[in-house]
Amino acid sequence: PFSPLSILISAAFLVIICDKTNKILASIFKAPANIESSYITALILCLIITPASKPNDFMFLLAAGVIAMAGKYLLFWKKKHIFNPAAAAVVTTSLLFGWYASWWVGALYMFPALLLGAFIVRKIKRSEQIFAFFAAMIITMLVSAALYHNNFILVLNNAFLESPILFFAFVMFTEPQTSPTRRTSQIIYGVIVGILFSSGLNFMGYYLTPEIALLIGNIFAYSVNMKQRLVLRLKNKILTGINLWDFTFLKPSNFSFTPGQYMEWTLVYKEVDLRGNRRYFTIASSPTETTLRIGIRLEERGSSFKRALSNFDNSQTIAAGQLGGDFILPKDGSKKLVFIAGGIGITPFRSIIKYLIDTNQKRDIVLFYANKTTDEIVYRDVFDEAEKKFGLKTIYVLGRMDPETIKKEVPDFSDRTFYLSGPHAMVDAYKGVLKDMKIRSHKIITDYFPGYV
């Protein structure tokens, strides 16, 4: 057992070390720092390194905190770091000093609290990645138990109730910066790490610990992810509707993406609120255009991020990375589609439709665009051009759309695949409407909108 005081002291010590180290390194390297990431890393380290009770323990915490932050600035390629910072730190301390992570968080009494980690998975939409991890882990344990004649039920019980598996899976394994951004790659990543985590392999006396399993998985994730982190300057800021703005940035010549994908955007500014200085925004421009465009709703009572963005000018820079998302056109061009957008959720459709125009492709698409007022309708020029070029049918809806409207405008709705984009509440509501219309789940594709505010 550890005293609550030692846990709190260790946590406070790590938060201070990680925060100060992160700020110093960000200043030295003149890099846009993710403000909240240092606190997340510090608290992860607190839960996997035994709480300090003597001076030497604080040396371990100090080394781990500094190495974790330094890894973000030193272990990178093309401005993108490769390894999970906390995992890299404890592997390094074990190799250099013989100090090992105890993963004390994986105790029976911590089990109820660890279950709350499932909310993280739900928030960042990594359920399939987690399912693949657990499935691969359980199958590996089953095979191992059969080979060594162990009691599989007992092995499984120990794995979930008296090991760090839940914390590892829900918190560290899902870390967005060092895991894949595309669905298929996330599933493969889950299988790789699940097998390594539960294999019990050792090489020349060195066991495959959870942190090493994660670092190996990080290498796979890096190989399939976007390999660069863009630092962009503003070209234009355009008012497109009531409280609606488009920001355009010059697109680097070596950067490519698929219409409908998103990126993580990091902005450095003072007085960051608890929601941090990172957001995910869909790229509203087409790959055929010379600029990168994002469309954002800016309101006076919005987050500190959006307030800072509203004052953004071409003397500042914004970082963009983590290109990902599967909200893209199907490869089969003969598939009939229905796009349903709510408010600023129109941005991925602008990207897709502009791309179809510029590449002279024809698709059978019906677009429903819902807003509260006509003053909120944006990109009408693009949709009008698409109607002339390939017959896009656009229905502008004020207020909520009912099933009868869909049936009236799209008589063959049961043959089509539906794409939904907008605020979570809207997307969930329309998913329910479509399911009531007997549209199967695999024919309903939703956009990824974490950190919407």
C-alpha positions in Angstrom: 0.0 0.0 0.0 1.0 3.6 -0.6 -0.1 6.6 1.5 -2.3 9.1 -0.2 0.2 11.8 0.7 3.1 10.1 -1.1 0.9 9.7 -4.2 -0.1 13.4 -4.1 3.5 14.6 -3.6 4.7 12.4 -6.4 2.0 13.7 -8.7 2.7 17.4 -7.8 6.4 16.8 -8.3 6.0 15.3 -11.7 3.5 18.0 -12.9 6.0 20.7 -12.0 9.0 18.9 -13.6 7.1 18.1 -16.8 5.5 21.5 -17.1 8.8 23.4 -16.6 10.8 21.1 -18.9 8.2 21.3 -21.6 8.2 25.1 -21.5 12.0 25.3 -21.5 12.3 22.9 -24.5 9.5 24.6 -26.4 11.3 27.9 -26.0 14.7 26.4 -27.0 13.3 24.7 -30.1 10.8 27.4 -30.9 8.1 24.8 -31.3 4.4 25.1 -30.7 3.8 23.2 -27.5 0.7 21.3 -26.5 0.0 22.9 -23.2 -2.1 20.1 -21.6 0.2 17.3 -22.8 2.8 17.8 -20.1 0.1 17.4 -17.4 -1.2 14.3 -19.0 2.3 12.7 -19.2 3.1 13.7 -15.6 -0.1 12.0 -14.3 0.5 8.9 -16.4 4.1 8.6 -15.0 2.7 9.1 -11.5 0.4 6.0 -12.0 3.1 3.7 -13.4 6.1 4.6 -11.2 6.0 3.7 -7.6 5.1 6.8 -5.4 8.2 8.3 -3.9 9.0 7.6 -0.2 12.8 8.3 -0.2 15.2 10.8 -1.9 16.3 8.3 -4.5 12.7 7.8 -5.6 12.5 11.5 -6.5 15.6 11.1 -8.7 13.6 8.4 -10.6 10.6 10.7 -11.0 12.9 13.6 -12.0 14.7 11.6 -14.7 11.4 10.1 -16.1 9.7 13.5 -16.3 12.7 15.2 -18.0 13.2 12.3 -20.4 9.5 12.1 -21.3 9.4 15.8 -22.2 12.8 15.7 -24.0 11.6 12.8 -26.1 8.9 14.9 -27.7 11.6 17.3 -29.0 14.4 14.9 -29.7 12.8 11.6 -30.8 11.0 13.0 -33.9 11.2 13.0 -37.6 9.9 15.9 -39.8 8.6 17.7 -36.7 6.5 14.7 -35.5 7.4 12.7 -32.5 7.4 8.9 -32.7 7.0 7.3 -29.3 4.6 7.6 -26.4 6.5 10.0 -24.1 5.7 8.1 -20.8 6.5 4.7 -22.2 9.8 6.0 -23.8 10.8 7.6 -20.5 10.4 4.5 -18.4 12.2 2.3 -21.0 15.1 4.8 -21.0 15.4 4.9 -17.2 15.4 1.1 -17.0 18.2 0.9 -19.6 20.3 3.8 -18.2 19.8 3.5 -14.4 18.0 0.2 -13.8 14.9 2.0 -12.6 11.7 0.2 -13.7 8.1 1.1 -13.9 6.0 -0.9 -11.3 2.7 -0.2 -13.0 1.2 0.0 -9.5 -2.1 1.4 -11.0 -2.9 -2.2 -12.0 -4.1 -3.2 -8.5 -7.4 -4.8 -7.6 -8.6 -1.8 -5.6 -8.0 0.5 -8.6 -10.3 -1.6 -10.9 -13.5 0.5 -10.5 -11.6 3.7 -11.2 -9.9 2.2 -14.2 -13.2 1.3 -15.8 -13.8 5.0 -16.1 -11.2 5.0 -18.8 -13.8 3.6 -21.2 -15.2 7.2 -21.4 -11.9 8.2 -23.0 -12.2 5.6 -25.7 -15.8 6.7 -26.4 -14.8 10.4 -26.5 -12.0 9.9 -29.0 -13.8 7.1 -31.0 -11.2 4.3 -30.6 -13.6 1.5 -29.8 -12.6 -0.7 -32.7 -8.9 -0.2 -31.9 -9.5 -1.2 -28.3 -11.6 -4.2 -29.3 -8.8 -5.5 -31.6 -6.3 -5.1 -28.7 -8.4 -7.0 -26.3 -9.3 -9.7 -28.8 -5.7 -10.3 -29.8 -4.6 -10.3 -26.1 -7.2 -12.8 -25.1 -6.5 -15.2 -28.0 -2.8 -15.0 -27.3 -3.4 -15.8 -23.6 -5.6 -18.7 -24.5 -2.9 -20.2 -26.8 -0.3 -19.6 -24.1 -2.4 -21.2 -21.4 -3.1 -24.2 -23.6 0.7 -24.7 -24.4 1.8 -24.4 -20.8 -1.3 -26.1 -19.3 -2.3 -23.1 -17.2 -5.8 -22.3 -16.0 -7.1 -19.9 -18.6 -9.9 -18.5 -16.4 -7.3 -17.7 -13.6 -5.0 -16.1 -16.1 -7.7 -14.0 -17.6 -8.9 -13.0 -14.1 -5.4 -11.8 -13.1 -5.0 -10.0 -16.4 -8.0 -7.8 -15.9 -8.3 -7.4 -12.1 -4.6 -7.4 -11.0 -2.6 -6.0 -13.9 -2.3 -2.6 -15.6 -4.2 -3.8 -18.7 -7.2 -1.4 -18.4 -5.0 1.7 -17.7 -2.6 0.7 -20.5 -5.5 0.1 -23.0 -7.7 3.1 -22.2 -5.1 5.7 -21.5 -1.7 5.0 -23.0 -2.6 2.8 -25.9 -5.2 5.3 -27.3 -2.8 8.3 -27.1 -3.7 10.1 -30.4 -0.3 11.5 -31.3 1.4 8.1 -31.5 -1.3 5.8 -32.7 -2.8 5.4 -36.2 -5.4 7.9 -37.5 -7.2 5.5 -40.0 -9.6 2.8 -39.1 -7.9 -0.2 -40.7 -4.5 0.8 -39.4 -6.0 1.2 -35.9 -7.3 -2.3 -35.9 -3.9 -3.7 -37.1 -2.2 -1.6 -34.4 -4.5 -3.1 -31.8 -3.7 -6.7 -32.9 0.1 -6.0 -32.9 0.2 -4.4 -29.4 -2.3 -6.9 -28.0 -0.2 -9.9 -29.0 3.0 -8.3 -27.8 1.5 -7.2 -24.5 0.3 -10.7 -23.6 3.0 -12.8 -25.2 5.4 -13.0 -22.2 8.3 -13.1 -24.6 11.8 -12.4 -23.4 15.1 -12.0 -25.2 18.4 -12.9 -23.4 16.7 -12.3 -20.0 14.9 -9.1 -21.0 11.1 -9.4 -20.9 8.7 -7.7 -23.2 7.2 -5.2 -20.8 4.0 -3.2 -21.5 6.0 -0.1 -22.3 8.2 -1.9 -24.8 5.1 -3.5 -26.5 3.7 0.0 -26.8 6.9 1.5 -28.3 7.0 -1.3 -31.0 3.4 -0.5 -31.8 4.3 3.2 -32.0 6.8 2.4 -34.8 4.1 0.7 -36.8 1.8 3.7 -36.2 4.5 6.1 -37.4 5.0 4.1 -40.5 1.3 4.4 -41.6 0.6 7.9 -40.3 1.3 11.3 -41.9 5.1 11.9 -41.6 5.1 15.6 -41.2 3.9 18.5 -39.0 3.0 21.6 -40.9 3.8 25.1 -39.6 1.5 27.5 -41.4 0.9 31.2 -41.8 -2.4 32.8 -42.5 -3.2 33.9 -46.0 -6.8 35.0 -45.7 -9.5 35.3 -43.0 -13.0 35.4 -44.7 -16.4 36.0 -43.1 -18.7 33.5 -44.7 -21.8 33.8 -42.6 -23.1 34.9 -39.1 -20.2 34.1 -36.8 -18.7 31.8 -39.5 -15.2 32.3 -40.8 -12.9 30.6 -43.2 -9.1 30.6 -42.6 -6.9 29.8 -45.5 -3.2 28.9 -45.4 -0.7 28.4 -48.2 -0.4 24.6 -48.8 3.1 23.2 -48.8 3.8 21.6 -52.3 4.8 18.3 -50.8 1.6 17.9 -48.7 -1.3 15.7 -49.9 -4.5 14.5 -48.4 -7.8 12.9 -49.3 -11.0 15.0 -49.5 -13.0 14.8 -46.2 -10.0 14.2 -43.9 -9.2 16.2 -40.7 -6.1 17.4 -39.0 -5.1 18.4 -35.5 -4.4 22.1 -35.2 -2.2 23.6 -32.4 -2.1 27.3 -31.6 0.2 28.9 -29.1 -1.3 31.7 -27.0 -1.6 32.9 -23.5 -4.3 32.1 -21.0 -5.2 28.7 -22.3 -8.4 27.3 -20.7 -9.0 23.7 -19.5 -9.9 22.6 -23.0 -6.3 23.1 -24.2 -4.7 24.6 -27.2 -5.4 21.8 -29.7 -8.4 21.2 -31.9 -9.4 18.8 -34.7 -10.8 20.6 -37.8 -11.7 19.1 -41.1 -9.9 20.4 -44.2 -12.5 22.3 -46.1 -10.4 22.8 -49.2 -9.9 20.3 -52.1 -6.4 18.7 -52.7 -6.6 20.5 -56.1 -6.5 23.9 -54.5 -3.4 25.8 -53.5 -4.5 26.6 -50.0 -5.5 24.7 -46.9 -8.9 26.0 -45.7 -10.7 25.4 -42.4 -14.2 26.7 -41.6 -15.0 27.6 -38.0 -17.9 29.1 -36.0 -16.5 31.8 -33.8 -18.6 33.2 -30.9 -17.9 35.6 -28.1 -18.4 33.0 -25.4 -16.4 30.3 -27.2 -13.3 28.5 -25.9 -10.0 30.3 -25.4 -8.7 28.5 -28.5 -11.4 30.1 -30.7 -11.0 33.5 -29.1 -7.3 33.3 -29.9 -8.1 32.2 -33.4 -10.4 35.1 -34.0 -7.4 37.4 -33.4 -5.1 35.3 -35.5 -3.0 37.2 -38.1 -0.2 36.5 -40.6 2.5 37.4 -38.1 1.6 34.2 -36.2 1.9 30.5 -37.0 -0.3 27.5 -36.4 0.8 23.9 -36.4 -1.1 21.2 -38.2 -0.5 17.4 -38.0 -2.2 14.1 -37.4 -3.9 13.9 -40.8 -6.5 11.2 -40.6 -10.1 10.2 -40.9 -12.2 7.8 -43.0 -14.9 10.3 -43.9 -14.0 10.0 -47.6 -15.6 8.9 -50.8 -16.0 5.2 -51.5 -13.7 3.8 -54.1 -16.7 2.5 -56.0 -17.8 5.5 -58.1 -21.2 3.9 -58.9 -22.4 4.0 -55.3 -25.3 6.4 -54.7 -24.7 8.8 -51.8 -26.6 11.1 -49.5 -24.7 13.8 -47.6 -26.4 15.3 -44.5 -24.6 18.3 -43.0 -25.6 20.5 -40.0 -24.1 23.9 -39.6 -20.3 24.0 -39.8 -20.4 20.3 -40.4 -20.6 21.2 -44.1 -16.8 21.6 -44.4 -15.9 18.0 -45.4 -18.6 18.1 -48.0 -17.2 21.3 -49.4 -13.8 19.5 -49.8 -15.3 16.4 -51.4 -17.6 18.3 -53.8 -14.9 20.8 -54.9 -12.6 17.9 -55.6 -15.2 16.2 -57.8 -15.7 19.5 -59.7 -12.0 20.0 -60.3 -11.3 16.4 -61.4 -14.3 16.2 -63.6 -15.8 13.2 -61.7 -19.5 12.4 -61.7 -21.2 10.9 -58.6 -24.8 10.4 -57.8 -25.1 12.6 -54.6 -27.9 14.3 -52.8 -26.9 16.9 -50.2 -29.1 18.0 -47.3 -27.7 21.1 -45.6 -29.5 22.0 -42.4 -29.2 25.4 -40.6 -31.2 27.6 -38.2 -31.3 30.5 -40.7 -30.4 31.3 -44.3 -27.6 33.6 -43.1 -25.7 30.5 -41.9 -25.5 28.9 -45.3 -22.0 28.8 -46.7 -20.3 27.5 -49.9 -23.4 27.9 -52.0 -21.2 28.9 -55.0 -19.5 25.5 -54.9 -22.7 23.5 -54.7 -24.3 25.5 -57.5 -21.3 24.8 -59.7 -21.5 21.1 -58.8 -25.1 21.0 -59.8 -24.1 22.2 -63.3 -21.0 20.0 -63.6 -22.3 16.6 -62.4 -25.9 17.1 -61.2 -25.5 17.5 -57.5 -28.9 17.9 -55.9 -28.8 20.2 -52.9 -31.7 20.7 -50.4 -31.4 23.5 -48.0 -33.2 22.8 -44.7 -34.1 25.4 -42.0 -34.5 23.6 -38.7 -34.6 19.9 -38.2 -35.3 17.6 -41.1 -37.8 14.8 -40.7 -37.8 11.3 -42.3 -40.6 12.3 -44.7 -38.3 15.0 -46.3 -35.6 12.4 -46.9 -38.1 10.0 -48.5 -39.6 12.7 -50.6 -36.4 14.1 -52.0 -34.6 10.7 -52.2 -37.1 8.0 -53.3 -34.3 5.4 -53.6 -32.9 6.2 -50.1 -32.7 2.5 -49.2 -30.1 2.0 -51.9 -27.8 4.8 -50.8 -25.0 5.3 -48.3 -25.4 8.2 -45.9 -22.7 10.5 -44.7 -23.4 12.6 -41.6 -21.4 15.6 -40.4 -22.0 18.2 -37.7 -22.3 18.6 -33.9 -22.5 15.3 -32.0 -26.1 15.8 -31.0 -27.2 16.4 -34.6 -25.3 13.4 -35.9 -26.7 11.1 -33.2 -30.2 12.4 -33.9 -30.0 11.7 -37.6 -28.4 8.3 -37.0 -31.5 7.4 -35.1 -33.7 8.7 -37.9 -31.9 6.7 -40.5 -32.0 3.5 -38.4 -35.8 4.0 -38.0 -35.9 4.2 -41.8 -34.2 0.7 -41.8 -30.9 2.0 -43.1 -28.2 -0.5 -42.0 -25.3 0.7 -39.7 -22.6 -0.1 -42.3 -24.3 2.4 -44.7 -24.2 5.2 -42.2 -20.8 7.0 -42.0 -20.2 9.8 -39.5 -17.5 12.5 -39.3 -15.0 12.7 -36.4 -15.7 15.9 -34.4 -13.8 15.8 -31.0 -13.2 19.1 -29.4 -16.0 20.8 -31.3 -16.2 23.9 -29.1 
